[in-house]
C-alpha cells in the first residue's frame, strides 16, 4: 500500500489545520451514533477526535469505523479541521480513509479499576493506556541522561561489567545460583568487585548503569530481585567526602534536567513538584542519628545497629524540620553491618567510612571509601570469618599498586519512585521481578 502522506504526531496537528494528514495510534474511545461516528485516537503524544458523518451503503469509512474496538491499532488519513466545540485541542480529523492495522480483541483484560498485580500481568496494555506510565519512562530517560552527562563531564569512563560470576560476590545468602556448563555460576549482586578492578586497571573514574540481582525473599514496596543499579567508583580520592560530593552534584544536575523537561507534566500527572536540591546535602553520623531517634522513642531497647524503614523516615523528617532539606547522608555505619571491604578510620575502627543516602526517608544509595591495602583487606575479611580463597581474583587487584578509591551504588527504581511519589517500585519498573513474579 502506498502512503502519500507521512505520519504526523497528534501533538503536532495544530500546525496542519486545513491539510490532509495521516495519524497512527490506538482507538481510545468509540461513540457510534445513528448519524455520526466519533472515534478518539491516541498516539504516544496526545489524543484527537475523528468525526465521520455516516453515508450508509457503500461508505467504506463508516464500515471501517463500525468494526473498530478499543485499543485497535489504526492509521487514519483525513483533513485537520478547527472546531472550538471539541475538547481535545479544538481540532478534529474528518477521515478520508481508515486502515485497521491490528484489531484488538474485546473485552480488554484490564480496565481503570484493575489492581496493581493484575495490571502487571498485562503490563504492555497497562503502560500503553496510562499517561502516568508513559511519562515515567520519559522521566527515567531524562534522569539517566542527566546522570551520564554529569559523569562524562567529570571524566568518567562507562564500563560494562559481567553479570555472571564464578563465586558468590558479597555474601552467600542473597545470590542466585545457576548451572554453568559443568559447574555453578552466580548472578552479580552488584558490580562492586569489577568496578574496583577497573580502578586497579588504571581507569580513573568508573560509571555503569546495569542490572543487579538480589535473591532476597522480600515482599516490600521497595525491593526487587532484579533492578537497575547506577554505580560509580572514583580513584585517587582524599576521602569518602569526595564520593558524597560527586553524588550530590550528579543528582542535582540530573534533577534539574528532569524539572526542566518534565516538571509541568509531572505536576499535572502525579501532582508532585520536582525540586532541584541545593548542595551540599546535610550529613549526619549514624551515632548521632541513633541518639536523635532514640530520644524520640525509636528502638527503646537500644539494640538496633542499623536503621529500619521507620528509623530512615524518622531521621529524614528530623533533618527536613531542622534544615528544610529532603536529602540526607547518614555516615559512619558500624563495622559489624558493613562489608569487609569498607575502609575504617584509624582512630575509630568500630565504624566505616561509609554512607547511605536517604531521599524523603527512603534509602536510595549506599557508598563508601574502599579499603585498598591488601594486608588490611585480608585482616578485615578474617575478622568477618570469610574465606579469602574464593575471592583471590578480587584480592589480587590490591596486590600491585591499587590507588585509594571509593564509590556508590544507587537504585534507579527507588529514585524514580520517590521522584514521582509512587507507592511501589513495581510501578517504577517496566517489567518487575520479585520473589513471586518472573513473567511477563
C-alpha positions in Angstrom: 0.0 0.0 0.0 1.4 3.4 -0.9 1.1 6.2 1.7 1.1 9.6 0.0 1.1 11.3 3.4 3.7 10.6 6.1 2.7 10.2 9.7 2.0 13.3 11.8 2.1 13.1 15.6 -1.1 14.1 17.3 0.7 16.7 19.3 1.7 18.5 16.1 -1.7 18.6 14.4 -2.2 22.3 15.2 0.4 23.1 12.6 -1.5 21.2 9.9 -5.0 22.7 10.0 -6.7 22.5 6.6 -4.2 19.9 5.4 -4.7 16.2 4.8 -2.6 14.1 7.1 -2.1 10.6 8.5 -2.2 9.8 12.2 -1.3 6.4 13.6 -2.3 5.2 17.0 -4.8 3.3 19.1 -8.5 3.7 19.5 -9.1 5.3 22.8 -12.9 5.5 22.8 -15.7 5.0 20.3 -19.1 6.7 20.2 -21.0 5.2 17.3 -24.3 7.1 17.0 -27.1 6.7 14.4 -25.9 9.7 12.2 -22.4 10.3 13.4 -19.4 8.3 14.4 -16.8 9.7 16.8 -13.6 7.9 17.5 -10.8 9.3 19.8 -7.4 8.1 18.6 -4.4 8.2 20.9 -0.7 8.1 20.0 2.2 8.4 22.4 1.9 12.2 22.3 -1.8 13.1 22.7 -5.4 12.3 21.6 -7.5 13.5 18.7 -11.2 13.2 17.8 -12.0 11.7 14.4 -15.5 12.7 13.3 -17.4 11.0 10.5 -20.9 11.6 9.2 -22.5 8.3 8.1 -23.3 7.9 4.4 -24.8 4.5 4.6 -24.5 1.8 1.9 -21.0 1.6 0.3 -19.4 4.0 2.8 -16.0 2.4 3.4 -15.0 4.7 6.2 -18.3 4.1 8.1 -17.8 0.3 7.8 -14.2 0.5 8.9 -15.1 2.7 11.9 -18.0 0.5 12.8 -15.7 -2.6 13.1 -13.2 -0.9 15.5 -12.7 -2.0 19.1 -10.9 -0.1 21.9 -7.1 -0.3 21.6 -7.2 -1.4 18.0 -4.1 -0.1 16.1 -5.2 2.2 13.2 -3.9 4.6 10.6 -6.4 7.3 9.8 -5.9 9.7 6.9 -8.0 12.8 6.8 -8.3 16.6 6.9 -7.5 18.5 10.1 -10.3 20.9 10.9 -10.6 23.6 13.6 -13.6 23.0 15.8 -13.9 25.1 19.0 -16.5 22.7 20.4 -14.1 19.8 20.5 -12.4 19.5 23.9 -9.2 17.9 22.6 -7.3 20.8 21.3 -10.3 22.3 19.5 -9.3 20.1 16.5 -10.8 17.2 14.7 -10.0 15.0 11.8 -12.5 14.3 9.0 -11.4 10.9 7.8 -10.9 10.0 4.2 -9.5 6.5 4.8 -9.3 4.2 7.8 -6.8 1.4 7.9 -7.2 -1.2 10.7 -3.6 -2.3 11.3 -4.4 -4.7 14.2 -7.8 -5.1 15.6 -7.8 -5.5 19.4 -9.8 -8.4 20.9 -12.6 -7.5 23.2 -13.2 -7.1 26.1 -9.8 -5.9 27.3 -8.2 -7.9 30.1 -7.7 -4.7 32.3 -9.6 -1.5 32.9 -9.4 1.6 35.2 -10.4 -0.5 38.3 -7.9 -3.2 37.9 -5.5 -3.7 40.8 -1.7 -3.5 40.5 -0.9 -7.2 40.5 -3.3 -8.0 37.7 -2.1 -4.9 35.7 1.4 -6.3 36.0 0.2 -9.4 34.1 -0.9 -7.2 31.2 1.9 -4.6 31.6 2.2 -3.7 27.9 -1.5 -2.7 27.9 -1.2 -1.0 31.3 1.8 1.1 30.2 0.1 1.9 26.8 -3.1 3.1 28.3 -1.8 5.2 31.3 -0.2 8.5 30.7 1.5 8.2 34.1 3.4 5.1 32.9 4.3 6.7 29.6 5.6 9.8 31.5 7.6 7.6 33.9 9.8 6.2 31.2 10.3 9.6 29.6 11.4 10.9 33.0 13.7 7.8 33.5 15.3 8.5 30.2 16.0 12.2 31.0 17.2 11.4 34.5 19.7 8.8 33.2 20.8 11.2 30.5 21.4 13.8 33.2 23.5 11.5 35.3 25.5 10.3 32.3 26.1 13.9 31.2 27.4 14.8 34.7 29.6 11.6 34.9 31.1 12.2 31.4 31.9 15.8 32.3 33.7 14.6 35.3 35.8 12.3 33.1 34.1 9.0 33.9 34.5 6.0 31.6 31.4 4.0 31.2 32.1 0.3 31.8 30.0 -2.9 31.3 30.9 -5.5 33.9 29.9 -9.2 33.8 26.7 -10.3 35.5 27.8 -13.9 35.7 30.3 -14.7 38.5 32.3 -17.8 39.4 31.9 -17.1 43.1 29.1 -15.5 45.2 30.1 -11.8 45.3 29.4 -10.1 48.6 27.5 -12.6 50.8 26.4 -16.1 50.1 22.8 -15.8 51.1 21.4 -13.3 48.6 22.8 -14.6 45.4 21.1 -16.6 42.6 22.9 -19.7 41.7 22.6 -21.2 38.2 24.0 -24.0 36.2 27.0 -23.0 34.1 28.1 -25.9 31.8 29.7 -28.4 34.3 29.7 -26.1 37.3 27.8 -23.4 39.1 27.8 -19.6 38.5 26.1 -16.8 40.3 24.3 -13.6 39.2 26.1 -10.5 40.3 24.6 -8.8 43.3 26.5 -5.6 42.4 29.3 -4.7 40.0 31.3 -3.8 43.1 34.3 -6.1 42.7 34.5 -5.5 39.0 34.4 -1.7 39.2 37.2 -1.8 41.8 39.1 -4.0 39.4 38.6 -1.3 36.8 40.1 1.3 39.2 43.1 -1.1 39.6 43.2 -1.3 35.8 44.0 2.4 35.8 40.6 3.7 34.8 40.3 6.8 36.8 36.6 7.2 37.2 34.2 4.4 36.5 30.5 4.6 35.7 27.9 1.9 35.0 24.1 1.6 34.7 23.2 -2.0 34.6 21.2 -4.9 36.1 21.7 -6.0 39.7 20.4 -9.3 41.1 19.4 -9.9 44.8 18.0 -13.2 46.0 16.1 -11.6 48.9 12.7 -13.0 49.6 11.5 -9.5 50.3 7.9 -8.6 49.6 8.1 -4.9 50.4 7.1 -2.0 48.2 10.8 -1.1 47.7 12.5 -4.5 46.9 13.0 -6.2 43.6 15.0 -9.3 42.7 16.4 -7.7 39.6 16.8 -3.9 39.4 18.8 -1.3 37.6 21.8 -0.1 39.5 23.7 3.2 38.9 27.3 2.6 40.0 30.2 4.9 40.3 33.8 4.3 41.5 36.4 7.1 41.8 40.2 6.7 42.1 42.7 8.8 43.9 40.1 10.2 46.4 41.1 12.1 49.6 38.2 10.5 51.5 34.6 9.4 51.4 33.6 13.1 51.3 34.7 13.1 47.6 32.2 10.4 46.8 29.3 12.2 48.5 30.2 15.4 46.7 30.2 13.6 43.4 26.8 12.1 44.1 25.0 15.2 45.3 26.3 17.2 42.3 25.2 14.4 39.9 21.8 14.2 41.4 21.3 18.0 41.4 22.3 18.1 37.7 20.0 15.2 36.7 17.0 16.5 38.6 17.4 20.0 37.1 17.2 18.3 33.7 14.1 16.4 34.7 12.5 19.6 36.2 13.2 21.5 33.0 11.9 18.8 30.6 9.0 17.3 32.5 8.3 19.5 35.6 5.0 20.7 34.3 3.9 17.2 33.1 4.9 15.7 36.5 2.9 18.3 38.3 -0.2 17.7 36.2 0.0 13.9 36.1 1.4 12.9 39.5 0.6 16.1 41.5 4.3 16.3 42.5 6.6 19.3 42.4 10.1 18.5 41.2 12.5 20.4 43.4 16.2 20.7 42.4 18.1 20.1 45.7 20.7 22.6 46.9 24.1 21.3 47.6 25.8 20.2 49.8 23.2 17.8 51.2 23.1 17.6 55.1 25.3 14.9 56.6 24.8 13.2 59.9 26.7 10.3 61.5 25.0 7.0 62.4 25.8 7.5 66.1 24.1 11.0 66.1 21.2 9.6 64.1 20.6 6.8 66.7 20.8 9.3 69.5 18.2 11.7 68.0 15.9 8.8 67.1 16.1 7.1 70.5 15.3 10.4 72.2 12.1 10.3 70.2 11.3 6.8 71.2 12.7 4.8 68.3 14.3 1.4 69.3 13.6 1.8 73.1 15.6 -1.4 73.8 18.7 0.2 72.2 19.5 -2.9 70.2 19.3 -1.9 66.6 22.6 -1.3 64.9 21.1 -0.4 61.5 18.2 1.9 60.6 14.9 0.2 59.8 12.4 1.9 57.4 10.8 3.6 60.4 14.2 4.9 61.5 15.0 6.1 58.0 11.7 8.0 57.8 12.3 9.4 61.3 15.8 10.9 60.7 14.6 12.3 57.3 11.7 14.0 59.0 14.1 15.4 61.6 16.5 16.7 59.1 13.7 18.3 57.0 12.5 20.0 60.1 15.9 21.3 61.0 17.3 22.2 57.5 14.3 22.1 55.1 16.3 19.5 53.1 14.7 16.3 51.6 18.0 14.5 51.3 20.4 13.4 54.0 23.7 11.4 54.0 23.9 9.1 57.1 27.6 8.4 57.6 30.0 6.2 59.6 28.0 3.0 59.8 29.2 0.4 62.3 31.8 -2.1 61.1 29.5 -5.0 62.0 26.8 -4.1 59.5 29.1 -3.1 56.6 31.1 -5.3 54.2 34.7 -6.2 54.9 36.0 -4.0 52.0 34.7 -0.7 53.6 37.6 1.3 55.0 37.7 2.0 58.7 39.2 5.2 60.1 42.5 4.6 62.0 41.3 6.4 65.1 37.8 4.7 65.3 38.0 1.1 63.9 34.4 0.4 65.1 32.9 2.4 62.2 33.4 2.5 58.5 33.9 5.4 56.1 30.6 4.8 54.5 27.2 6.4 53.9 23.6 5.8 52.9 21.8 8.5 51.1 18.1 8.9 52.1 15.6 10.8 50.0 12.3 11.6 51.8 13.1 8.8 54.2 13.9 6.1 51.6 17.4 4.7 51.2 18.4 5.2 47.6 22.2 4.8 47.7 24.9 3.1 49.7 28.5 4.2 49.3 31.9 4.2 50.9 35.6 4.6 50.7 37.0 1.2 50.0 40.0 -0.4 51.7 42.7 -0.5 49.1 45.5 -2.1 51.2 45.9 -5.8 50.6 47.0 -6.7 54.1 44.2 -4.7 55.8 41.6 -6.3 53.5 42.8 -9.8 54.5 42.6 -8.8 58.2 39.1 -7.4 57.8 37.9 -10.4 55.9 39.3 -12.7 58.6 37.5 -10.7 61.3 34.2 -11.4 59.5 35.2 -15.0 59.3 35.2 -15.0 55.5 37.3 -17.5 53.5 39.6 -15.5 51.2 40.2 -18.4 48.9 37.2 -18.0 46.6 37.9 -14.2 46.5 41.5 -14.5 45.4 40.9 -12.9 41.9 39.3 -9.9 43.6 42.0 -9.6 46.2 44.8 -9.8 43.6 43.6 -6.4 42.3 45.1 -4.9 45.5 48.5 -6.5 45.4 50.1 -4.4 42.8 49.6 -0.8 43.5 45.8 -0.1 43.7 45.1 3.6 44.4 42.8 4.9 47.2 39.2 4.8 45.9 35.6 4.9 46.8 32.2 4.7 45.2 28.5 4.3 45.4 25.6 2.1 44.2 22.2 3.7 43.6 18.8 2.1 42.9 17.3 3.7 39.8 13.7 2.5 40.5 13.8 3.8 44.1 14.8 7.2 42.9 12.0 7.3 40.4 9.6 6.0 43.0 10.4 9.0 45.3 10.6 11.5 42.5 7.1 10.7 41.2 5.5 9.9 44.6 4.7 6.2 43.6 3.6 3.7 46.2 5.6 0.8 44.9 8.8 0.0 43.0 6.6 -2.2 40.8 5.2 1.0 39.2 8.7 2.4 38.6 9.9 -0.6 36.6 8.8 -1.7 33.2 8.7 -5.4 33.9 9.0 -6.1 37.6 10.9 -9.1 39.0 10.1 -10.2 42.6 10.0 -13.5 44.6 6.6 -14.3 43.1 7.0 -12.7 39.7 9.1 -14.0 36.7 6.5 -13.1 34.0 5.7 -11.5 31.7 
